[in-house]
Amino acid sequence: MTSFQDRAILAEHAIRAVLPPTPLQRNVHLSEKYDAEVWLKREDLSPVRSYKLRGAFNAMRKVISNDPDKRNFVCASAGNHAQGVAYMCKHFDVNGTIFMPVTTPQQKIEKTRIFGGDTIEIKLIGDYFDDTLRAAQSHCESVKGHFLSPFDDDDVIEGQATVAVEIEAQLGEMPDRIVLPVGGGGLSAGVRGYIGARSEMTFVEPLGGACLFAALSAQEPVDLPRVDTFADGAAVGRIGARTFQILSDVPLSNTLQIHEDRLCITMLEMLNIEGIVLEPAGALALDALSDLKEQIKGKKIVCIASGGNFDFERLPEVKERAQRFAGLKKYFVLRMPQRPGALKEFLSILGPEDDISRFEYLKKSARNFGSILIGLETKKAENFSLLLAKLTDAGFAYTDITDDEILAQFLI
């Protein structure tokens, strides 16, 4: 029986029929910032702007090779996996049925349709992904099709391992460390299965979807009680059973959990400085460098930029999250005296680097006072300490609601 490494190499040879190796680029900005040799494996530059078509290709080619009459493939996805499957259905000229939640953005639906053309059918079912998944699996049974898991499939894992095969070939050696994102575990299991102990690895998850960390802590896959879907490409509520078999002995110290809002700072940094468009999950490995800076000095590091399917309609949200996490933007409910000159007095307290981004009169809480929702931006986080001290000295009552999740949902 061939080894996993041998099968990954064969898969990498086979995938050349579909795409050339994605670039491995030394990034000067990150190298200088962290005093290390930082390389980016640019999976965001694949035909579907993510690594997902690798696993789809490998799984489909094996199914078709074993059973040439198998022509029906089914998957459930709201994003990159759907696009990868659609692309491969067109390549192999087979039928694909792609189930997506009703809430899937139109841009993703249209992109999937473009990749698959007339070889695929898209079904919008369910407000939540679990409903979509159940519908897809039921349909797959009824048509005797083959269900393509986004990660929990041996052939998908093997296909994702081709990323590591390319890294070794392009670099000419193994790097000191590979930093990569974790969702359901397909990419991380594939890369680890190929690399083994030949390189240090850091597995990075979004804080609101840290299913690998939860599984390692429990020593088995477990369901997360809640998942933050901002980093949707890695927002998975339970790690795959097959992927966890490969990752089960990963030390907890080799995992990192990144706050979703902090990811936004890295996304904007790479967009503004490097012109690289990354989706939230695609920025996980790069963002983790700030936590690893003492460990990676002078080392050769490869970060896998796993995807770049970013809808620019989300850019204002990304900027908002980044500013709030950096302490450059805050929201307050301000109790404003209802007397002439009160507003002018408040405005005089603002410093030269402070700016009002939101000002909304809510209601009168008493005859002599009114409540104001106000958003303030500044250029340095420490400016807020001075501003709030001046407000207190001037007798203005306020409540900081920046991190109040419930109030923010209703007011911000």
NUVOBA-149501 format. One record per residue (C-alpha): residue number from 1; y negated, z negated, x. Coordinates in pm, whole numbers. Layout:
BEGIN
[NUM; [Y; Z; X]],
...
END
This chain:
BEGIN
[1; [0; 0; 0]],
[2; [-341; 97; 136]],
[3; [-599; -172; 204]],
[4; [-918; -217; 3]],
[5; [-1117; -96; 304]],
[6; [-911; 225; 323]],
[7; [-950; 289; -50]],
[8; [-1326; 234; -24]],
[9; [-1346; 488; 260]],
[10; [-1149; 741; 52]],
[11; [-1380; 677; -242]],
[12; [-1683; 733; -18]],
[13; [-1541; 1068; 96]],
[14; [-1474; 1169; -265]],
[15; [-1820; 1075; -389]],
[16; [-1979; 1327; -154]],
[17; [-1898; 1583; -423]],
[18; [-2161; 1415; -639]],
[19; [-2431; 1274; -413]],
[20; [-2524; 1248; -46]],
[21; [-2550; 901; 111]],
[22; [-2855; 716; -13]],
[23; [-3110; 651; 266]],
[24; [-3091; 347; 491]],
[25; [-3450; 296; 608]],
[26; [-3603; 49; 852]],
[27; [-3898; -109; 675]],
[28; [-4184; -179; 912]],
[29; [-4379; -397; 669]],
[30; [-4091; -638; 598]],
[31; [-3975; -633; 961]],
[32; [-4316; -747; 1083]],
[33; [-4359; -995; 799]],
[34; [-4031; -1174; 875]],
[35; [-4005; -1109; 1251]],
[36; [-3670; -935; 1198]],
[37; [-3525; -585; 1187]],
[38; [-3516; -526; 812]],
[39; [-3343; -219; 670]],
[40; [-3343; -115; 304]],
[41; [-3042; 55; 150]],
[42; [-3224; 267; -107]],
[43; [-2992; 280; -408]],
[44; [-3308; 328; -613]],
[45; [-3311; 685; -475]],
[46; [-2973; 787; -620]],
[47; [-2976; 1054; -895]],
[48; [-2980; 783; -1164]],
[49; [-3199; 545; -958]],
[50; [-2926; 284; -917]],
[51; [-2586; 236; -755]],
[52; [-2405; 233; -1090]],
[53; [-2286; 593; -1080]],
[54; [-2067; 506; -780]],
[55; [-1837; 282; -982]],
[56; [-1842; 517; -1281]],
[57; [-1748; 811; -1059]],
[58; [-1462; 632; -888]],
[59; [-1312; 493; -1208]],
[60; [-1338; 823; -1396]],
[61; [-1195; 1035; -1114]],
[62; [-891; 806; -1091]],
[63; [-832; 806; -1468]],
[64; [-857; 1185; -1483]],
[65; [-636; 1226; -1178]],
[66; [-363; 1007; -1332]],
[67; [-397; 1156; -1681]],
[68; [-572; 1496; -1695]],
[69; [-558; 1487; -2075]],
[70; [-775; 1176; -2090]],
[71; [-1107; 1315; -2214]],
[72; [-1268; 1024; -2399]],
[73; [-1464; 757; -2217]],
[74; [-1653; 471; -2378]],
[75; [-1901; 217; -2243]],
[76; [-2152; -38; -2364]],
[77; [-2480; -71; -2176]],
[78; [-2854; -88; -2224]],
[79; [-2945; 40; -1881]],
[80; [-2815; 161; -1547]],
[81; [-2444; 163; -1631]],
[82; [-2510; 385; -1934]],
[83; [-2699; 633; -1719]],
[84; [-2429; 635; -1451]],
[85; [-2154; 696; -1706]],
[86; [-2357; 970; -1875]],
[87; [-2417; 1144; -1542]],
[88; [-2046; 1137; -1460]],
[89; [-1940; 1257; -1804]],
[90; [-2144; 1570; -1743]],
[91; [-2005; 1605; -1390]],
[92; [-1642; 1581; -1502]],
[93; [-1709; 1763; -1832]],
[94; [-1550; 1491; -2041]],
[95; [-1657; 1325; -2365]],
[96; [-1848; 1000; -2344]],
[97; [-1955; 762; -2618]],
[98; [-2224; 524; -2502]],
[99; [-2305; 222; -2715]],
[100; [-2650; 72; -2671]],
[101; [-2825; -214; -2855]],
[102; [-3072; -111; -3125]],
[103; [-3342; -283; -2921]],
[104; [-3294; -55; -2616]],
[105; [-3627; 100; -2508]],
[106; [-3658; 466; -2606]],
[107; [-3721; 563; -2245]],
[108; [-3375; 442; -2142]],
[109; [-3210; 614; -2437]],
[110; [-3375; 946; -2355]],
[111; [-3291; 917; -1984]],
[112; [-2926; 856; -2069]],
[113; [-2925; 1155; -2305]],
[114; [-3077; 1380; -2036]],
[115; [-2811; 1281; -1781]],
[116; [-2519; 1332; -2020]],
[117; [-2642; 1630; -2220]],
[118; [-2400; 1752; -2484]],
[119; [-2104; 1572; -2324]],
[120; [-2210; 1233; -2461]],
[121; [-2289; 1065; -2790]],
[122; [-2518; 764; -2802]],
[123; [-2460; 501; -3069]],
[124; [-2725; 235; -3131]],
[125; [-2546; -68; -3269]],
[126; [-2630; -439; -3268]],
[127; [-2942; -641; -3196]],
[128; [-2759; -826; -2918]],
[129; [-2539; -690; -2642]],
[130; [-2232; -889; -2751]],
[131; [-2240; -705; -3086]],
[132; [-2277; -373; -2902]],
[133; [-1985; -454; -2674]],
[134; [-1753; -543; -2962]],
[135; [-1841; -219; -3141]],
[136; [-1776; -16; -2825]],
[137; [-1437; -176; -2762]],
[138; [-1333; -128; -3124]],
[139; [-1432; 239; -3111]],
[140; [-1247; 285; -2783]],
[141; [-924; 160; -2940]],
[142; [-964; 384; -3243]],
[143; [-1008; 703; -3036]],
[144; [-755; 596; -2768]],
[145; [-1025; 635; -2507]],
[146; [-1080; 466; -2171]],
[147; [-1330; 180; -2164]],
[148; [-1553; 182; -1857]],
[149; [-1654; -172; -1771]],
[150; [-1988; -204; -1591]],
[151; [-1836; -434; -1327]],
[152; [-1506; -602; -1415]],
[153; [-1277; -315; -1318]],
[154; [-1086; -267; -992]],
[155; [-1182; 99; -959]],
[156; [-1548; 26; -1038]],
[157; [-1552; -245; -769]],
[158; [-1394; -1; -526]],
[159; [-1659; 258; -611]],
[160; [-1945; 16; -552]],
[161; [-1794; -63; -211]],
[162; [-1900; 285; -97]],
[163; [-2247; 134; -48]],
[164; [-2106; -77; 237]],
[165; [-1911; 215; 383]],
[166; [-2237; 412; 407]],
[167; [-2428; 118; 559]],
[168; [-2176; 86; 841]],
[169; [-2178; 462; 909]],
[170; [-2557; 494; 896]],
[171; [-2629; 188; 1108]],
[172; [-2346; 257; 1352]],
[173; [-2242; -108; 1330]],
[174; [-2244; -402; 1098]],
[175; [-2579; -578; 1053]],
[176; [-2613; -949; 1119]],
[177; [-2661; -1007; 748]],
[178; [-2648; -812; 421]],
[179; [-2859; -941; 134]],
[180; [-2767; -809; -210]],
[181; [-2814; -884; -578]],
[182; [-2547; -1023; -811]],
[183; [-2514; -949; -1181]],
[184; [-2159; -924; -1308]],
[185; [-2037; -899; -950]],
[186; [-1925; -536; -916]],
[187; [-2154; -449; -624]],
[188; [-2121; -784; -447]],
[189; [-1740; -788; -482]],
[190; [-1716; -431; -358]],
[191; [-1939; -489; -55]],
[192; [-1767; -817; 33]],
[193; [-1423; -664; -14]],
[194; [-1509; -396; 240]],
[195; [-1703; -605; 492]],
[196; [-1491; -919; 489]],
[197; [-1612; -1155; 761]],
[198; [-1773; -888; 977]],
[199; [-2124; -975; 860]],
[200; [-2304; -1268; 700]],
[201; [-2380; -1209; 332]],
[202; [-2637; -1364; 101]],
[203; [-2583; -1321; -273]],
[204; [-2901; -1331; -479]],
[205; [-2921; -1396; -853]],
[206; [-3204; -1434; -1103]],
[207; [-3254; -1801; -1185]],
[208; [-3203; -1733; -1556]],
[209; [-2873; -1550; -1501]],
[210; [-2702; -1725; -1211]],
[211; [-2347; -1668; -1329]],
[212; [-2196; -1655; -976]],
[213; [-2349; -1991; -885]],
[214; [-2219; -2138; -1211]],
[215; [-1870; -1998; -1150]],
[216; [-1858; -2121; -790]],
[217; [-1970; -2466; -905]],
[218; [-1700; -2476; -1175]],
[219; [-1445; -2293; -957]],
[220; [-1391; -2044; -1239]],
[221; [-1599; -1801; -1448]],
[222; [-1802; -1982; -1714]],
[223; [-2042; -1877; -1987]],
[224; [-2407; -1951; -1921]],
[225; [-2568; -2132; -2216]],
[226; [-2875; -1907; -2196]],
[227; [-2973; -1591; -2008]],
[228; [-3326; -1479; -1920]],
[229; [-3318; -1101; -1966]],
[230; [-3628; -1012; -1760]],
[231; [-3417; -901; -1462]],
[232; [-3197; -709; -1703]],
[233; [-3001; -528; -1432]],
[234; [-2861; -863; -1314]],
[235; [-2891; -1075; -1629]],
[236; [-2523; -1142; -1699]],
[237; [-2395; -1445; -1889]],
[238; [-2051; -1461; -1728]],
[239; [-1925; -1319; -1399]],
[240; [-1629; -1084; -1419]],
[241; [-1279; -1222; -1374]],
[242; [-1182; -953; -1122]],
[243; [-1508; -974; -933]],
[244; [-1481; -1352; -910]],
[245; [-1137; -1323; -750]],
[246; [-1309; -1158; -453]],
[247; [-1612; -1390; -456]],
[248; [-1441; -1720; -536]],
[249; [-1458; -1855; -180]],
[250; [-1825; -1768; -122]],
[251; [-2000; -2088; 0]],
[252; [-2268; -2210; -239]],
[253; [-2505; -2211; 58]],
[254; [-2469; -1832; 74]],
[255; [-2615; -1791; -275]],
[256; [-2980; -1792; -381]],
[257; [-3135; -1816; -725]],
[258; [-3475; -1651; -760]],
[259; [-3733; -1731; -1027]],
[260; [-3797; -1422; -1239]],
[261; [-4175; -1458; -1207]],
[262; [-4156; -1470; -827]],
[263; [-3969; -1139; -834]],
[264; [-4283; -986; -982]],
[265; [-4482; -1067; -669]],
[266; [-4230; -873; -458]],
[267; [-4225; -582; -706]],
[268; [-4604; -549; -685]],
[269; [-4603; -593; -307]],
[270; [-4353; -311; -257]],
[271; [-4536; -87; -506]],
[272; [-4883; -143; -365]],
[273; [-4799; -151; 7]],
[274; [-4493; 74; 35]],
[275; [-4512; 288; -278]],
[276; [-4155; 180; -366]],
[277; [-4082; 136; -737]],
[278; [-3820; -132; -799]],
[279; [-3687; -278; -1119]],
[280; [-3664; -660; -1126]],
[281; [-3297; -670; -1025]],
[282; [-3367; -413; -755]],
[283; [-3619; -647; -593]],
[284; [-3388; -951; -575]],
[285; [-3260; -894; -222]],
[286; [-3606; -823; -83]],
[287; [-3758; -1126; -252]],
[288; [-3488; -1350; -102]],
[289; [-3614; -1279; 250]],
[290; [-3887; -1540; 204]],
[291; [-3615; -1807; 159]],
[292; [-3421; -1677; 458]],
[293; [-3711; -1630; 700]],
[294; [-3601; -1900; 944]],
[295; [-3241; -1775; 947]],
[296; [-3316; -1405; 1000]],
[297; [-3571; -1413; 1283]],
[298; [-3472; -1160; 1546]],
[299; [-3172; -1046; 1341]],
[300; [-3072; -710; 1195]],
[301; [-3082; -739; 816]],
[302; [-2987; -494; 542]],
[303; [-3127; -552; 193]],
[304; [-2976; -350; -91]],
[305; [-3251; -221; -317]],
[306; [-3014; -179; -608]],
[307; [-3228; 0; -864]],
[308; [-3561; 153; -953]],
[309; [-3540; 214; -1327]],
[310; [-3871; 53; -1409]],
[311; [-4068; 129; -1725]],
[312; [-4436; 128; -1626]],
[313; [-4528; -1; -1971]],
[314; [-4401; -334; -1832]],
[315; [-4648; -330; -1542]],
[316; [-4907; -555; -1717]],
[317; [-4631; -810; -1783]],
[318; [-4521; -794; -1419]],
[319; [-4877; -852; -1299]],
[320; [-4921; -1139; -1545]],
[321; [-4600; -1310; -1433]],
[322; [-4689; -1264; -1066]],
[323; [-5036; -1413; -1106]],
[324; [-4910; -1711; -1301]],
[325; [-4633; -1787; -1051]],
[326; [-4878; -1761; -761]],
[327; [-5114; -2001; -937]],
[328; [-5386; -1738; -969]],
[329; [-5394; -1731; -1348]],
[330; [-5388; -2011; -1600]],
[331; [-5434; -2057; -1973]],
[332; [-5606; -2351; -2138]],
[333; [-5692; -2473; -2482]],
[334; [-6047; -2595; -2429]],
[335; [-6223; -2838; -2663]],
[336; [-6572; -2692; -2681]],
[337; [-6866; -2897; -2818]],
[338; [-7034; -2716; -3108]],
[339; [-7389; -2748; -2980]],
[340; [-7645; -2506; -2835]],
[341; [-7595; -2447; -2464]],
[342; [-7234; -2570; -2447]],
[343; [-7091; -2228; -2366]],
[344; [-7362; -2164; -2107]],
[345; [-7281; -2499; -1947]],
[346; [-6913; -2408; -1931]],
[347; [-6988; -2070; -1773]],
[348; [-7202; -2234; -1507]],
[349; [-6899; -2437; -1393]],
[350; [-6703; -2124; -1301]],
[351; [-6699; -2040; -931]],
[352; [-6781; -1703; -771]],
[353; [-6408; -1613; -749]],
[354; [-6325; -1718; -1107]],
[355; [-6301; -1472; -1394]],
[356; [-6236; -1501; -1767]],
[357; [-5947; -1278; -1876]],
[358; [-5903; -1417; -2229]],
[359; [-6145; -1591; -2463]],
[360; [-6044; -1656; -2822]],
[361; [-6193; -1898; -3072]],
[362; [-5902; -2073; -3245]],
[363; [-6052; -2318; -3496]],
[364; [-6279; -2616; -3541]],
[365; [-6081; -2932; -3478]],
[366; [-6374; -3144; -3597]],
[367; [-6729; -3086; -3719]],
[368; [-6869; -3113; -3368]],
[369; [-6590; -2945; -3168]],
[370; [-6399; -2618; -3164]],
[371; [-6080; -2509; -2985]],
[372; [-6093; -2213; -2749]],
[373; [-5796; -2030; -2597]],
[374; [-5913; -1925; -2254]],
[375; [-5739; -1739; -1973]],
[376; [-5883; -1774; -1623]],
[377; [-5805; -1576; -1306]],
[378; [-5909; -1663; -954]],
[379; [-5854; -1528; -603]],
[380; [-5716; -1847; -448]],
[381; [-5490; -2097; -623]],
[382; [-5682; -2394; -479]],
[383; [-5991; -2285; -674]],
[384; [-5838; -2429; -991]],
[385; [-5840; -2785; -854]],
[386; [-6216; -2765; -800]],
[387; [-6276; -2600; -1137]],
[388; [-6074; -2856; -1334]],
[389; [-6246; -3145; -1157]],
[390; [-6585; -3000; -1257]],
[391; [-6468; -2958; -1619]],
[392; [-6359; -3321; -1633]],
[393; [-6685; -3444; -1480]],
[394; [-6880; -3240; -1736]],
[395; [-6687; -3398; -2023]],
[396; [-6490; -3090; -2131]],
[397; [-6145; -3175; -2268]],
[398; [-5871; -2920; -2199]],
[399; [-5494; -2872; -2210]],
[400; [-5316; -2651; -1957]],
[401; [-5061; -2443; -2155]],
[402; [-4969; -2201; -1875]],
[403; [-4615; -2334; -1842]],
[404; [-4569; -2445; -2203]],
[405; [-4305; -2195; -2313]],
[406; [-4337; -2260; -2687]],
[407; [-4717; -2253; -2704]],
[408; [-4728; -1951; -2474]],
[409; [-4504; -1755; -2712]],
[410; [-4748; -1808; -2997]],
[411; [-5084; -1803; -2821]],
[412; [-5039; -1589; -2509]],
END
